Amino acid sequence: MERVLDLLLIRFGLIAGGLVVLALLVFAVALGLKRRGRLGAARRYAAPAAQAVSRYLDDRGAARSRGGVSRVGGSVAGSVVRAAARRLDDGGRERPRREREPGRGESR
């Protein structure tokens, strides 16, 4: 039993480490593109791909929900890709943040 748990822990560590390295690599590439002034061109190329992946994940999630357990929130991957597609559609511009309404006990 201990050996199985060790293997599962090692597998989790390798996957988590791989994701961290991938995130750092994507960040480094984006930073390099921004410094060279080519980030806009890369964004124009990446937007259709992100939208296609988003549609694919939406269709896959819809097909799964029809046949079995309903997934209200969708997958994490789908949420990340949809957020990336929205960001690419905006052209990287930040959306204006809405003012928060004061909660209980707060005043303006």
Secondary structure as the mmCIF struct_conf table of DSSP 4:
data_model
#
loop_
_struct_conf.conf_type_id
_struct_conf.id
_struct_conf.beg_label_comp_id
_struct_conf.beg_label_asym_id
_struct_conf.beg_label_seq_id
_struct_conf.end_label_comp_id
_struct_conf.end_label_asym_id
_struct_conf.end_label_seq_id
HELX_RH_AL_P HELX_RH_AL_P1 GLU A 2 ARG A 36
TURN_TY1_P TURN_TY1_P1 GLY A 37 GLY A 37
HELX_RH_AL_P HELX_RH_AL_P2 LEU A 39 GLY A 67
BEND BEND1 GLY A 68 VAL A 69
BEND BEND2 VAL A 72 GLY A 73
HELX_RH_AL_P HELX_RH_AL_P3 VAL A 76 ASP A 89
TURN_TY1_P TURN_TY1_P2 ASP A 90 GLY A 92
HELX_LH_PP_P HELX_LH_PP_P1 ARG A 93 PRO A 102
TURN_TY1_P TURN_TY1_P3 ARG A 104 GLY A 105
#
